[in-house]
């Protein structure tokens, strides 16, 4: 599973997480497929998911962006 699948499995949409994290939906959908995000970006995504009601840390996301 990639980051896109992980986000969907938590009941969130890429668009919603991308807007909250202030990253593009397109970039978010490619993390773990075509490129690896920086730690700063992963933190933004984790914080966005937490703000949207899904407590998430960077450690939770790493397996989905490292292939």
Wavefront OBJ file of the C-alpha trace (Angstrom):
o trace
v 0.000 0.000 0.000
v 1.211 3.515 -0.751
v 0.449 6.778 1.035
v -2.640 7.344 -1.110
v -4.034 3.974 -0.050
v -3.176 4.623 3.594
v -5.003 7.957 3.590
v -8.068 6.386 1.971
v -7.990 3.461 4.422
v -8.324 5.990 7.239
v -11.506 7.402 5.697
v -9.956 10.607 4.374
v -9.597 11.926 0.850
v -6.378 13.060 -0.787
v -7.938 16.418 -1.587
v -8.904 17.076 2.025
v -5.497 16.060 3.419
v -3.649 18.001 0.701
v -5.639 21.158 1.419
v -5.055 20.865 5.166
v -1.323 20.137 4.670
v -0.986 22.872 2.036
v 0.533 20.543 -0.566
v -0.826 19.687 -3.988
v -3.118 16.690 -4.338
v -1.028 15.527 -7.272
v 2.182 15.531 -5.233
v 0.468 13.779 -2.337
v -0.723 11.006 -4.638
v 2.833 10.429 -5.925
v 4.598 10.157 -2.547
v 5.987 6.662 -2.329
v 5.535 6.061 -6.057
v 7.690 8.529 -7.969
v 9.431 10.374 -5.158
v 9.920 10.493 -1.407
v 8.734 13.589 0.467
v 10.972 15.462 2.882
v 10.595 15.007 6.623
v 9.074 18.485 6.768
v 6.405 17.508 4.232
v 5.661 14.238 6.028
v 5.179 16.219 9.232
v 2.725 18.517 7.437
v 0.767 15.495 6.179
v 0.767 13.842 9.618
v -0.361 17.084 11.271
v -3.091 17.520 8.659
v -4.414 14.010 9.222
v -4.376 14.584 12.980
v -6.250 17.872 12.560
v -8.829 15.997 10.476
v -9.455 13.527 13.304
v -7.013 10.733 12.439
v -4.110 10.898 14.922
v -1.000 10.296 12.815
v 2.751 10.686 13.267
v 5.598 10.794 10.761
v 6.583 7.310 11.943
v 3.135 6.048 10.888
v 3.657 7.409 7.360
v 7.231 6.295 6.645
v 6.372 2.705 5.602
v 4.020 4.089 2.945
v 6.556 6.393 1.290
v 9.683 4.222 1.394
v 9.611 1.401 -1.119
l 1 2 3 4 5 6 7 8 9 10 11 12 13 14 15 16 17 18 19 20 21 22 23 24 25 26 27 28 29 30 31 32 33 34 35 36 37 38 39 40 41 42 43 44 45 46 47 48 49 50 51 52 53 54 55 56 57 58 59 60 61 62 63 64 65 66 67
